[in-house]
Amino acid sequence: MNDQTTDVRNFILQKIRAAAEVKAIAVDDIGDDFDFFESEIFDSLGLVGLLTQIEGELGASIDFSELDPEEFTTLGGLTRITEAAMKS
């Protein structure tokens, strides 16, 4: 994992920390395959809120039309999408 990937991943983990704690999920235990919907940390509106924060705070412009919606639901997928959007 390179520095930018680590930074993006940590940013996302910071943003989901409160929601994870409500569900008694330790952020340190969250892996790349962690699914936000299956864990019930977020519903669709919660995920939209997270994406809005990512775009606003990291300056990532995510083009949703070319991406698989299921990729947004995991930590690893969202990290990859965000990192790619930051490079473009």
C-alpha positions as CSV (number, residue, x, y, z in Angstrom):
1,M,0.0,0.0,0.0
2,N,1.5,3.4,-1.0
3,D,1.3,6.5,1.0
4,Q,-1.6,8.0,-0.9
5,T,-3.6,4.8,-0.6
6,T,-2.9,4.7,3.2
7,D,-3.9,8.4,3.5
8,V,-7.2,7.9,1.6
9,R,-8.0,4.7,3.6
10,N,-7.3,6.5,6.9
11,F,-9.5,9.4,5.8
12,I,-12.4,7.1,5.1
13,L,-11.9,5.2,8.4
14,Q,-11.9,8.5,10.3
15,K,-15.2,9.5,8.6
16,I,-16.9,6.2,9.4
17,R,-15.5,5.9,13.0
18,A,-18.6,7.2,14.8
19,A,-21.0,5.0,12.7
20,A,-18.8,2.0,13.3
21,E,-18.7,2.6,17.1
22,V,-22.5,2.8,17.2
23,K,-22.5,-0.8,15.8
24,A,-19.8,-1.8,18.2
25,I,-17.3,-2.3,15.3
26,A,-13.7,-1.5,16.0
27,V,-12.2,0.6,13.2
28,D,-8.9,-1.2,13.6
29,D,-10.7,-4.5,12.7
30,I,-12.1,-3.1,9.4
31,G,-10.4,-4.7,6.3
32,D,-10.6,-3.8,2.7
33,D,-13.5,-6.2,2.1
34,F,-15.6,-4.6,4.8
35,D,-19.0,-3.7,3.3
36,F,-20.8,-0.6,4.6
37,F,-24.3,-1.9,3.7
38,E,-23.9,-5.4,5.0
39,S,-22.5,-4.1,8.3
40,E,-25.4,-1.6,8.5
41,I,-23.0,1.2,9.1
42,F,-24.6,3.2,6.3
43,D,-27.7,3.1,4.2
44,S,-27.7,4.7,0.7
45,L,-28.1,8.2,2.1
46,G,-25.3,7.7,4.6
47,L,-23.0,6.5,1.8
48,V,-24.0,9.6,-0.3
49,G,-23.0,11.8,2.6
50,L,-19.6,10.0,2.9
51,L,-19.0,10.4,-0.9
52,T,-19.9,14.1,-0.6
53,Q,-17.3,14.5,2.2
54,I,-14.7,12.7,0.2
55,E,-15.2,14.9,-2.8
56,G,-15.3,18.1,-0.8
57,E,-12.4,17.5,1.6
58,L,-10.1,15.5,-0.7
59,G,-10.9,17.3,-3.9
60,A,-11.7,14.0,-5.6
61,S,-14.1,14.3,-8.5
62,I,-15.7,10.9,-8.8
63,D,-17.4,10.0,-12.1
64,F,-20.1,7.6,-11.0
65,S,-21.3,6.8,-14.5
66,E,-18.3,4.7,-15.3
67,L,-18.1,2.7,-12.1
68,D,-19.7,-0.4,-10.6
69,P,-22.0,0.8,-7.8
70,E,-21.1,-2.3,-5.7
71,E,-17.5,-1.1,-5.6
72,F,-18.6,1.9,-3.5
73,T,-19.9,-0.3,-0.7
74,T,-16.5,-1.7,0.5
75,L,-13.6,0.1,2.1
76,G,-11.1,-1.2,-0.4
77,G,-13.3,-0.4,-3.4
78,L,-14.1,3.1,-2.1
79,T,-10.4,3.7,-1.4
80,R,-9.4,2.7,-5.0
81,I,-12.1,4.8,-6.5
82,T,-11.2,7.8,-4.4
83,E,-7.5,7.5,-5.1
84,A,-8.1,7.2,-8.9
85,A,-10.4,10.2,-8.8
86,M,-7.7,12.3,-7.0
87,K,-5.2,11.4,-9.8
88,S,-7.5,12.5,-12.6
